Amino acid sequence: MKNIAKYTSIALLGTLSLTTLSCDDFLDRQPQGRFTTETYPAGGLTQYVYGMYSDLRAWGVHAFAFVGITSITSDDADKGSTPADAADQLALDNFTVLPNNGLITDFYRSHYTAISKTNIVLQQAEEFKNSISPEDYVRSQAEARFVRGYLYFNLVRTYGRVPIVDRVFKEGDNFNIPQSSKAEVYNFIEQDLQFAAMNLPTTWGPEFPGRPNSYAAQGMLAKVYLYQQKWSSALASAKAVINSGMYNLSTPYNQIFTEAKENGPESVFEIQAVYTQTNRFGTQYAQVQGVRGSGDMDLGWGFNVPSQLLANAYEANDPRRDATILFRGEITPYGEVIPASVPNERYNQKVYTDPKIRVEANNRQGMWVNIRILRYADVVLMAAEAANELGGAANTDDALMYLEMVRARARGSNAAILPRITERNQAALRDIIRHERRIELAMEHERFYDLVRWGIAGEVLRAAGKNFVTGKHELMPIPQGEIDKSAGVLTQNPNY
């Protein structure tokens, strides 16, 4: 393909998406609604915006370290793979993690690399201000600030105090920036996401699936507020998404994570990937979690497997269990059999792929799979949680209504399961909503952070057999290499 060398460095297809297609349509057509090396719009501000999005697919941002830090640490997942494989992942699973852990370092550095791309977009927007429309000028800033806000949200949840880098460094600048407090980082995130919510479009054209809109920013804001127990603000932002009418829970639960339902009606924000024999700009997110088998069942590396505790947590006959967990020996929705010889009893079904697409891509390990970051069901459950925490009869009514929306979709046409919740006691309903989040969002990188923000991580994770130390393991250590390079400007988190 022409010009491939020129554009590989900006990692094409940063915003690109697999559209909602039948399997046959998926196999028969070229990527639609996304640029290829033949059609990429070279030059101008666009190249910087697309380069920014591409970093969201990076190995260090949303692959191996991501599943370890956000999921394997929880009671819902185990390390998986084989016992001797990946000592750094085992340390996360057991909470024996040290400041020199490679995954901790990779996640930290890769997030700052991605943040630098957002700052470049903001810088270049100023450079191109007089040659682009006012709409493009503001919109590009809003996109960059949405992505930057999301990246800093990951950092503050993981490390607590981190440096705020809000510009592109130039010669003579002080590169050695001290950490800001958690409150300062959260304030910075709020400002970015508020700007994005005000200035992103409500919709994008069909040629740009996956680009965040104003409701994606509101949904992310709702979560940022929730983490700070700003219940009124969280509820208002969640309701802005709900009342928009842009999203719904019409997709059956067992289809949400199929390729055909990428960017479906409950996708608020998901990271785009494409991997065909001619356009290979994928992500290793599914690869590191896929079934670790042989031959046709060599679907990945087998990390981040659902725990027995998660398997036991579902209500009787909840169909979400079978849609989330692949069990050794089971017949899959595509008619494949998970061999009895695979090393783990369970695997993450939310990264299980269509075998026809594996053939088309000449790849078995899901490099084309999008990464769902924010689903509408998550927003609805955030609204339920915030409404319950605010209390009062009307808010309790709303909390129960939102809870029922999620359970009704999961229940489907089977009225004999997942009964409507009628509990009105705030403490009891709090526990019910928390459990619903666990089940609805299982293996979606919410559980560990939820346990921490609820203040129950120590109690729950020690009961799960993990070596969690309260007052220490709520945060990961600041990478020792970063502290060393800073000559002590960066300081370590407590008790490491």
WOLINFEN-V856764 format. One record per pair of residues at least 6 apart in sequence whose ideal C-beta (glycine too) atoms are under 8 Angstrom apart, sorted by the first residue. I is the first residue (numbers start at 1). J is the second residue. Records with the same first field share a line. If there is no record, write none. Layout:
I->J + J
This chain:
1->36 + 37 + 38 + 278
2->37 + 38
3->37 + 40 + 42
4->37
6->42
7->37 + 40 + 42
10->47 + 48 + 50 + 51 + 54
11->50 + 51 + 54 + 55 + 57 + 281
12->35 + 36 + 37 + 40 + 50 + 54 + 279 + 281
13->31 + 34 + 35 + 36 + 50 + 54 + 272 + 273 + 274 + 279 + 281
14->49 + 50 + 51 + 52 + 53 + 54 + 55 + 56 + 57 + 272
15->34 + 49 + 50 + 53 + 208 + 210 + 211 + 272
16->31 + 33 + 34 + 35 + 209 + 210 + 272 + 273 + 274 + 281
17->33 + 34 + 209 + 210 + 262 + 263 + 270 + 272 + 274 + 370
18->26 + 31 + 259 + 262 + 263 + 272 + 273 + 274 + 368 + 370
19->32 + 33 + 206 + 209 + 262 + 263
20->260 + 261 + 262 + 263 + 264
21->29 + 260
22->260
23->259 + 260 + 354 + 356 + 357
26->259 + 260 + 354 + 357 + 360
27->356 + 357 + 360
30->36
31->274 + 276 + 279
33->206 + 207 + 208 + 209
34->207 + 209 + 272 + 274
35->41 + 50
36->278 + 279
37->279
40->50
41->47
44->128 + 132
45->121 + 124 + 125 + 128 + 132 + 136 + 140
48->117 + 120 + 121 + 124
49->121 + 140 + 143 + 144
51->117 + 120
52->114 + 117 + 118 + 120 + 121 + 143 + 144 + 147
53->147 + 211 + 272
54->281
55->61 + 110 + 113 + 114 + 117
56->62 + 114 + 147 + 271 + 371
57->271 + 272 + 273 + 281 + 282 + 283 + 285 + 371
58->110 + 113 + 114
59->106 + 110 + 284
60->106 + 107 + 109 + 110 + 111 + 113
61->107 + 110 + 111 + 114 + 151
62->271 + 283 + 285 + 371
63->283 + 284 + 285 + 287 + 288
64->89 + 103 + 106 + 284 + 288 + 303
65->103 + 104 + 106 + 107 + 110
66->107 + 285 + 445
67->285 + 288 + 289 + 303 + 304 + 445
68->88 + 89 + 92 + 93 + 103 + 303 + 304
69->92 + 103 + 104 + 107 + 158 + 448 + 476
70->445 + 446 + 448 + 449
71->77 + 304 + 443 + 445 + 447 + 448
72->78 + 79 + 80 + 89 + 92 + 93 + 303 + 304
73->92 + 93 + 95 + 448 + 461 + 466
74->447 + 448 + 451 + 461
75->307 + 309 + 310 + 447 + 451 + 460 + 461 + 463 + 464 + 466
76->306 + 307 + 309 + 310 + 313 + 438 + 442 + 443 + 447
77->304 + 305 + 306 + 307 + 310 + 443 + 447
78->93 + 305 + 306 + 307 + 344
79->86 + 89 + 90 + 92 + 93 + 303 + 304 + 305
80->289 + 292 + 302 + 303 + 304 + 305 + 343 + 344 + 347
81->89 + 292 + 301 + 302 + 303 + 343 + 344
82->292 + 302 + 343
86->303
88->97 + 101 + 102 + 103 + 104
89->103 + 303
90->96
91->97 + 98 + 101
92->101 + 103
93->466
94->466 + 467
95->461 + 466 + 467 + 468 + 469 + 473
96->467
97->104 + 473 + 476 + 477
98->477 + 480 + 496
99->477 + 478 + 479 + 480 + 483 + 492 + 496
100->479 + 480 + 481
101->477 + 479
104->476 + 477 + 479
105->479 + 481 + 482
107->154 + 158 + 476
108->155 + 158 + 159 + 478 + 479 + 482
109->479 + 482
111->151 + 154 + 155
112->165
114->147 + 151
115->148 + 151 + 152 + 165
116->165 + 168
118->144 + 145 + 147 + 148 + 151
119->144 + 148 + 165 + 166 + 167 + 168
120->168
121->140 + 141 + 143 + 144
122->141 + 144 + 145 + 167
123->167 + 168
125->137 + 140 + 141 + 144
128->137
129->137
132->140
138->199
139->199 + 200 + 201
141->195 + 199
142->195 + 196 + 198 + 199 + 200 + 217
143->196 + 200 + 211 + 212
145->192 + 193 + 195 + 196
146->192 + 193 + 196 + 200 + 212 + 216 + 217 + 220
147->212
148->192
149->189 + 190 + 192 + 193 + 196 + 217 + 220 + 224
150->220 + 269 + 373
152->162 + 164 + 185 + 188 + 189 + 192
153->189 + 220 + 223 + 224
155->162 + 185
156->162 + 182 + 185 + 186 + 189
157->227 + 449 + 452
158->475 + 476
159->475 + 476 + 477 + 478 + 493
160->182 + 475 + 493
161->179 + 180 + 181 + 182 + 185 + 491 + 493
162->179 + 180 + 185
163->177 + 178 + 179 + 180 + 490
164->177 + 180 + 184 + 185 + 188
165->177
166->188
169->175
176->486 + 487 + 489
177->489
178->489 + 490
179->478 + 490 + 491
180->188
186->224 + 227 + 228
189->224
190->221 + 224 + 225
193->217 + 220 + 221 + 224
194->217 + 221
196->212 + 214 + 217
197->214 + 217 + 218 + 221 + 237 + 240
198->214
199->214
200->212 + 213 + 214 + 216 + 217
201->213 + 214
202->213 + 214 + 215 + 244 + 246
203->213 + 246
204->211 + 213
209->263 + 272
210->263 + 270 + 271 + 272 + 370
212->269
213->246
215->240 + 241 + 244 + 246 + 247 + 268
216->268 + 269 + 374
218->237 + 238 + 240 + 241
219->237 + 238 + 241 + 268 + 269 + 374 + 378 + 379
220->269 + 374
221->233 + 237
222->234 + 235 + 237 + 238 + 241 + 379 + 382 + 383 + 386
223->234 + 374 + 378 + 382
225->231 + 233 + 234 + 237 + 386
226->234 + 382 + 385 + 386 + 453
227->449 + 453
229->389
231->386 + 389 + 390
232->386 + 390
234->382 + 383 + 385 + 386
235->383 + 386 + 387 + 390 + 395
238->379 + 380 + 382 + 383 + 386
239->383
241->247 + 268 + 376 + 379
242->379 + 380 + 383 + 402
247->265 + 266 + 267 + 268 + 376 + 379
248->265 + 266 + 376
249->266 + 376 + 377 + 380 + 405 + 406 + 408 + 409
250->265 + 266 + 409
251->261 + 264 + 265 + 266
252->409 + 412
253->319 + 320 + 323 + 409 + 410 + 412
254->319 + 322 + 323 + 333
255->261
256->264 + 266 + 323 + 372 + 375
257->323 + 349 + 350 + 351 + 352 + 372
258->354
259->353 + 354 + 357 + 368 + 369
260->354
262->270 + 370
263->270 + 370
265->376
266->375 + 376 + 377
267->372 + 375 + 376
268->373 + 374 + 375 + 376 + 378 + 379
269->373 + 374
270->370 + 371 + 372 + 373 + 374
271->283 + 370 + 371 + 373
272->370
273->281 + 282 + 283 + 285 + 367 + 368 + 369 + 370 + 371
274->281 + 282 + 368
275->281 + 282 + 361 + 363 + 367 + 368
276->360 + 361 + 368
277->360 + 361 + 362
280->367
282->363 + 367 + 368 + 369
283->367 + 369 + 371
284->367
285->351 + 366 + 369 + 371
286->300 + 351 + 353 + 365 + 366 + 367 + 369
287->300 + 301 + 365 + 366 + 367
288->300 + 301 + 303 + 304
289->300 + 301 + 302 + 303 + 304 + 305 + 347 + 348 + 351
290->299 + 300 + 301 + 302 + 347 + 351 + 352 + 353 + 364 + 365 + 366
291->297 + 299 + 300 + 302 + 326 + 338 + 342 + 347 + 352
292->298 + 299 + 300 + 301 + 302 + 342 + 343 + 344 + 347
293->299 + 338 + 339 + 341 + 342
294->339 + 341
296->336 + 355 + 364
297->336 + 338 + 339 + 342
298->364 + 365
299->352 + 353 + 364 + 365 + 366
300->351 + 365 + 366
302->342 + 343 + 344 + 347
304->348 + 443
305->344 + 345 + 346 + 347 + 348
306->324 + 325 + 346 + 347 + 348 + 442 + 443
307->346 + 464
308->345 + 346
309->464
310->324 + 325 + 438 + 442 + 443
311->321 + 325 + 346
313->435 + 438 + 439
314->320 + 321 + 439
315->417 + 418 + 439
316->417
317->414 + 416 + 417
318->410 + 417 + 418 + 439
319->410 + 412 + 414 + 417
320->410 + 439 + 440 + 442
322->349
323->349
324->348 + 349 + 350 + 442 + 443
325->346 + 347 + 348 + 349
326->332 + 338 + 346 + 347 + 348 + 349 + 352
327->338 + 345 + 346
328->338 + 339 + 340 + 342 + 344 + 345 + 346
329->337 + 338 + 339 + 340
330->337 + 338
331->337
332->338 + 352
334->354 + 355
336->355
338->347
348->443
350->443 + 444
351->366 + 369
353->364 + 366 + 368 + 369
357->368
358->364
361->367 + 368
372->444
375->441 + 444
377->406 + 409 + 440 + 441
378->437 + 440 + 441 + 444 + 446
380->402 + 405 + 406
381->402 + 403 + 406 + 433 + 436 + 437 + 440 + 441
383->398 + 399 + 402
384->398 + 399 + 400 + 402 + 403 + 406 + 433 + 436
385->399 + 430 + 433 + 434 + 437
387->395 + 396 + 398 + 399 + 402
388->395 + 396 + 399 + 426 + 429 + 430 + 433
389->426 + 430
391->426
396->424 + 426 + 429
399->429 + 433
400->421 + 422 + 424 + 429
403->421 + 432 + 433 + 436
404->420 + 421
406->436 + 440
407->418 + 420 + 421 + 436
410->418 + 440
411->417 + 418
421->429 + 432
423->429 + 432
434->450 + 454
437->446 + 450
438->447 + 450
441->447
448->457
451->457 + 460 + 461
452->474
457->468 + 470 + 473 + 474
458->468 + 469 + 470 + 473
461->468 + 473
462->468
469->495
471->494 + 495
472->493 + 494 + 495 + 496
475->493
476->493
477->492 + 493 + 496
478->490 + 491 + 492 + 493 + 496
480->492
482->490
483->490 + 491 + 492
